[in-house]
Amino acid sequence: MHHATRRPARLLTGALAAALAAAAFATVPGARATSTGQEVRTGDALRMRSSYQQVAAAASTTTVRTGTRFIIRGTAVTKPPHRAAKPRPVYLAERRSGRWRVIVRKKTTRAGAYSFTVNAGSVARTRSFRVQVPAYNHLRAAVGRTIAIRVVKPATPPTSTTPPVGTPLPPTDGSYDAPEPLPAGYVGGGLSTDWTYLFTGGGRWNPCQVIRWAYNPVGERYPALADVQRAFAKISGASGLQFTYVGPSTYRYTGGSLGTGFPAGTADIVVAWANATQYPDLAGNVVGIGGGRGWHVSGADVAVRMDRGYLTLDNGAMLAGGFDRSGWGQVMLHEVLHALGLGHANGSVQLMYGMASSSNFRFGAGDLAGLTKIGAAQGCLSS
């Protein structure tokens, strides 16, 4: 498995059968740890199927009323290596009678942008679309993800279990940002034993302190701050950890030490973007890398007390925003959990599996068990 450090740690498999429980800090006995003064650092990467990086698509809505229209737009790769970019054929296909049928053909712009306007029709149903690009100008053919559009009658209001991308989070008392609780009755897929620590012997943050995070928007693939905020809010709701967004940063992790240039006086975790030239570990189908730094401790439930973290996202990857499908929201959740101390899972239905897909963009049972082990339920971790 790809690691983002000079001395990658071997991940240990943990086991936990208990259900996720959020605990108040005052009611959980804290671990009395003694720092041994030895700094450790590690990280890990998330990969995406390479065909998904050739073409990205998103719909303007997932629920639409009969008699209206909606838009499917995105980008496709138009520049092959060592050649000039050219507008590229792009097709919109719909699944009908068990087969994919092309319904619209057009070309992208030279930069790769495209847009399809689709009539919702007069029948209430769920329609499935995908964007396809044929082989062209020394670029291979590729197929995007399936986009499901629910068409409803005007009297039926659109429903959603999650707020739209960009919805402001509710306020708190100001000491930390509002968590987003798991849906009532939520049960993750897979095995509750399917999780690992990022550090050998385990590592986590002190949950009795608010974790500060900053965002570097330079080179961002899209206006992503709202999605990053929701990623931290979702993790807070599942783990009991508390976070606060402290504002923008100019720092970007591209390998090496987490000491030089890190804004330790104002932030504990920094989210940033880079490309494979700036950060070679992002080459290939790697879409993000996350990790952290900590100090060896003794007398605690883990071997490492973490105090700095990072996630660097690949701005060359073309993924959908939001959290209702495989895309950037999934990548952010995965890499933040690396920065908080979780390693990769073995099962493909876990969010922490090393390959992103439509099977693991939500928390699995192993992810939730791991969140319990690095979250508030474990109590304070003193320095």
C-alpha positions in Angstrom: 0.0 0.0 0.0 1.3 3.5 -0.8 2.5 5.6 2.1 3.4 9.2 2.1 6.4 9.0 4.4 10.1 8.1 4.2 9.5 5.4 6.9 5.9 4.2 6.5 4.4 2.5 9.5 3.0 -1.0 9.3 -0.7 -0.9 10.0 -2.1 -3.1 12.7 -5.6 -4.6 12.6 -7.7 -3.8 15.6 -10.9 -5.5 16.8 -14.0 -3.9 18.4 -17.5 -5.4 18.6 -19.2 -2.7 20.7 -21.5 -0.2 19.1 -20.4 3.4 18.5 -20.9 5.5 21.6 -20.3 9.2 22.1 -19.2 9.9 25.7 -19.0 13.2 27.6 -15.5 14.1 28.5 -16.2 14.5 32.2 -17.6 11.0 32.5 -14.8 9.1 30.8 -11.6 8.4 32.7 -8.7 9.8 30.8 -5.5 7.9 30.0 -2.4 9.1 31.9 0.3 9.1 29.3 3.9 9.9 29.6 5.7 11.3 26.5 8.9 9.5 25.6 10.0 12.4 23.5 10.3 10.5 20.2 8.5 12.0 17.2 6.8 9.8 14.7 5.1 10.6 11.4 3.2 8.7 8.8 0.5 9.0 6.2 -1.4 7.1 3.6 -3.1 7.6 0.2 -6.5 7.0 -1.4 -6.7 5.8 -5.0 -9.5 6.1 -7.6 -10.3 4.0 -10.6 -8.3 5.7 -13.5 -11.3 5.7 -15.9 -13.2 8.0 -13.5 -10.4 10.5 -13.8 -10.9 10.7 -17.6 -14.4 12.1 -17.3 -16.2 13.7 -14.4 -20.0 14.5 -14.3 -22.5 15.9 -11.9 -26.2 16.8 -12.1 -27.7 20.2 -11.1 -30.1 18.2 -8.9 -30.9 14.6 -7.9 -34.6 15.2 -7.6 -36.6 17.0 -10.3 -40.3 17.6 -11.0 -42.0 16.4 -14.1 -42.2 18.9 -17.0 -39.0 20.6 -16.0 -35.3 20.4 -17.0 -32.1 19.6 -15.3 -28.4 19.9 -16.3 -25.6 17.3 -16.3 -22.2 19.0 -16.6 -18.6 18.2 -16.0 -15.2 18.0 -17.6 -13.2 15.4 -19.6 -9.5 15.1 -20.3 -8.7 16.7 -23.6 -4.9 16.9 -23.6 -2.8 13.8 -24.2 0.8 13.7 -23.0 3.1 15.8 -25.2 0.3 16.8 -27.5 -2.1 19.8 -27.8 -5.5 19.8 -26.3 -8.5 19.5 -28.7 -12.3 19.6 -28.2 -13.3 16.0 -27.6 -16.5 14.1 -28.4 -18.7 13.5 -25.4 -21.9 11.5 -25.1 -24.7 11.4 -22.7 -26.2 7.9 -22.3 -29.3 6.7 -20.4 -30.1 3.2 -19.2 -33.2 2.0 -20.9 -34.6 -1.6 -20.9 -31.4 -2.8 -19.3 -29.1 -1.2 -21.9 -27.1 2.0 -22.1 -28.3 4.1 -25.0 -26.6 7.3 -26.2 -29.2 10.1 -26.3 -27.1 13.2 -26.9 -23.8 13.7 -28.7 -21.7 16.9 -28.6 -18.1 18.1 -28.1 -16.3 19.5 -25.1 -14.5 22.8 -25.1 -10.8 22.8 -25.6 -10.4 22.9 -21.8 -12.7 19.8 -21.5 -15.9 21.4 -20.2 -19.3 20.2 -21.4 -23.0 20.6 -20.4 -26.2 18.6 -21.3 -29.7 20.0 -20.7 -32.2 17.1 -20.2 -36.0 17.2 -20.1 -37.3 15.4 -17.0 -40.3 14.1 -18.9 -43.9 13.6 -17.7 -43.6 10.3 -15.9 -42.5 9.9 -12.2 -39.6 7.5 -12.1 -35.9 7.2 -11.5 -33.7 7.7 -14.5 -30.0 6.7 -14.8 -27.5 8.5 -16.9 -23.8 8.4 -17.5 -21.3 10.4 -19.6 -19.1 8.6 -22.1 -16.1 9.7 -24.1 -14.8 7.7 -27.0 -11.1 7.2 -27.8 -9.9 10.4 -29.5 -6.6 12.3 -30.1 -4.5 9.5 -28.5 -6.8 9.5 -25.4 -8.5 6.3 -24.4 -12.2 5.8 -24.1 -13.7 6.3 -20.6 -17.1 6.0 -18.9 -18.2 8.2 -15.9 -20.2 7.1 -12.9 -23.9 6.5 -13.0 -26.0 9.5 -12.1 -29.5 8.7 -10.7 -32.2 11.4 -11.2 -35.5 11.0 -9.4 -38.4 12.5 -11.3 -41.4 13.3 -9.1 -44.9 14.8 -9.7 -45.3 18.5 -8.7 -47.3 17.6 -5.6 -44.4 15.5 -4.3 -41.7 17.7 -2.7 -38.1 16.7 -3.2 -36.7 14.7 -0.2 -33.2 14.4 1.0 -31.6 13.0 4.1 -28.7 15.4 3.9 -28.4 19.1 3.3 -27.3 20.3 -0.2 -23.6 21.0 -0.8 -22.8 24.4 0.6 -25.5 24.5 3.2 -24.2 26.5 6.2 -23.7 24.4 9.4 -25.9 25.3 12.4 -24.1 27.5 15.0 -22.6 26.3 18.3 -21.5 28.2 21.3 -18.5 29.3 19.4 -15.9 27.0 21.0 -16.2 24.4 18.3 -18.1 23.8 15.1 -21.4 22.0 15.0 -21.3 18.3 14.5 -23.5 16.5 11.9 -24.9 13.4 13.7 -25.3 10.1 12.0 -28.8 9.5 10.6 -31.1 7.8 13.2 -30.7 4.0 13.1 -27.7 4.2 10.8 -25.8 0.9 10.5 -22.6 0.7 8.4 -21.9 -2.2 6.1 -19.2 -4.8 6.5 -17.5 -6.1 9.6 -17.0 -4.0 12.8 -13.6 -5.6 13.1 -12.4 -4.2 9.7 -10.3 -1.2 10.7 -6.7 -0.4 11.5 -4.6 2.3 13.2 -2.4 4.5 11.1 0.5 4.2 13.6 2.0 1.0 14.8 0.6 0.4 18.3 -2.2 2.9 17.7 -2.3 6.7 17.7 -5.0 9.3 18.4 -5.6 12.9 19.3 -6.6 14.2 22.8 -10.4 14.4 22.5 -10.5 16.8 25.5 -9.0 19.5 23.3 -10.7 21.2 20.3 -8.8 20.3 17.1 -8.1 23.4 15.0 -8.0 23.1 11.2 -7.2 25.5 8.4 -7.8 25.4 4.6 -5.5 26.5 1.8 -7.7 27.2 -1.3 -4.7 27.8 -3.7 -5.1 25.5 -6.6 -8.4 24.0 -5.4 -10.2 21.9 -8.0 -13.6 23.6 -7.2 -14.9 25.9 -4.4 -14.5 23.1 -1.8 -14.5 24.8 1.6 -18.2 23.9 2.3 -17.4 20.2 1.6 -14.4 20.2 3.9 -16.5 21.8 6.7 -19.1 19.0 6.3 -16.4 16.3 6.3 -15.2 17.5 9.7 -18.8 17.9 10.9 -19.6 14.3 9.9 -16.6 12.9 11.6 -17.4 15.0 14.7 -20.9 13.6 14.8 -19.6 10.0 14.5 -16.7 10.3 16.9 -17.4 13.0 19.5 -14.2 14.8 18.5 -14.6 18.5 18.4 -13.2 20.7 15.6 -13.0 24.4 14.8 -12.2 26.0 11.5 -9.7 28.8 12.1 -9.6 30.2 8.5 -7.3 30.2 5.5 -3.7 29.1 5.4 -0.8 29.3 3.0 0.7 26.0 4.1 0.6 22.9 1.9 2.1 19.6 2.8 4.2 18.1 -0.1 6.3 15.6 1.8 9.0 15.6 4.4 8.8 17.0 7.9 5.6 18.4 9.4 7.7 21.0 11.2 9.0 23.5 8.7 6.4 26.1 7.8 3.5 24.3 9.6 1.3 26.9 11.3 1.4 25.2 14.7 0.5 28.4 16.5 -2.9 28.6 14.8 -3.8 25.2 13.4 -3.4 21.5 14.1 -4.6 20.1 10.7 -4.2 21.8 7.3 -6.2 20.9 4.2 -4.6 21.8 0.9 -4.4 21.0 -2.8 -1.4 20.1 -5.1 -0.6 18.3 -8.3 1.8 15.4 -9.0 4.6 17.8 -10.0 4.4 19.6 -6.6 3.9 16.4 -4.6 5.1 13.3 -6.6 3.2 10.9 -4.3 0.0 12.1 -6.0 1.1 10.6 -9.3 -1.1 7.9 -11.0 -4.6 7.3 -9.6 -3.9 8.7 -6.2 -6.5 11.4 -5.4 -5.5 12.4 -1.9 -2.9 11.7 0.9 -3.5 12.2 4.6 -1.4 11.6 7.6 -0.1 13.1 10.8 2.6 13.5 13.4 2.7 12.5 17.0 4.9 11.5 19.9 5.5 8.2 21.5 3.8 7.9 24.9 3.6 5.2 27.6 0.8 4.2 29.9 -2.0 4.9 27.4 -4.3 2.9 25.2 -2.2 3.9 22.2 1.5 4.3 21.5 1.3 7.7 19.8 -0.3 11.0 20.9 -1.0 12.9 17.7 -0.6 16.7 17.5 -0.4 17.6 13.8 -2.1 16.4 10.7 -2.5 17.1 7.0 -4.4 16.2 3.9 -3.3 17.1 0.4 -5.9 16.6 -2.4 -5.0 16.1 -6.0 -6.3 19.0 -8.1 -5.7 17.0 -11.2 -8.5 14.5 -10.4 -11.9 15.2 -11.8 -14.5 14.1 -9.2 -17.9 15.2 -8.2 -18.4 17.4 -5.1 -20.7 16.5 -2.2 -21.3 13.4 -0.2 -24.2 11.6 -1.9 -22.0 9.6 -4.3 -18.3 8.7 -4.7 -16.3 11.9 -5.1 -14.5 14.6 -3.3 -16.6 14.4 -0.1 -15.6 10.7 0.2 -11.9 11.6 -0.4 -12.0 14.3 2.3 -13.6 12.0 4.9 -11.0 9.3 4.1 -8.0 11.6 4.3 -9.2 13.4 7.4 -9.5 10.1 9.2 -5.9 9.3 8.2 -5.0 12.6 9.8 -6.9 11.6 12.9 -5.1 8.2 13.2 -7.0 5.6 11.2 -5.3 3.4 8.6 -6.7 1.4 5.7 -9.4 -1.3 6.0 -9.4 -4.6 4.2 -13.1 -4.7 3.0 -14.2 -2.7 -0.1 -17.4 -1.4 1.7 -15.4 0.5 4.3 -14.8 4.2 3.7 -11.2 3.6 4.8 -10.6 1.0 2.1 -7.6 2.1 -0.1 -9.6 2.4 -3.3 -12.5 4.9 -3.6 -15.7 3.6 -5.3 -19.5 3.8 -5.3 -19.4 1.0 -2.7 -17.7 2.9 0.1 -18.6 6.6 0.1 -20.4 6.3 3.5 -19.1 5.1 6.9 -18.9 1.3 7.2 -19.2 -0.7 10.4 -15.4 -1.0 10.6 -15.1 2.8 10.1 -17.5 3.5 13.0 -15.7 1.0 15.2 -12.4 2.7 14.4 -13.9 6.1 15.1 -14.9 4.9 18.6 -11.3 3.9 19.2 -9.8 7.3 18.3 -12.8 9.4 19.5 -14.2 10.9 22.7 -15.3 7.5 24.1 -11.6 6.7 24.8 -11.3 9.7 27.2 -8.6 12.4 27.5 -5.1 11.6 26.4 -2.8 13.8 28.5 0.6 14.9 27.4 
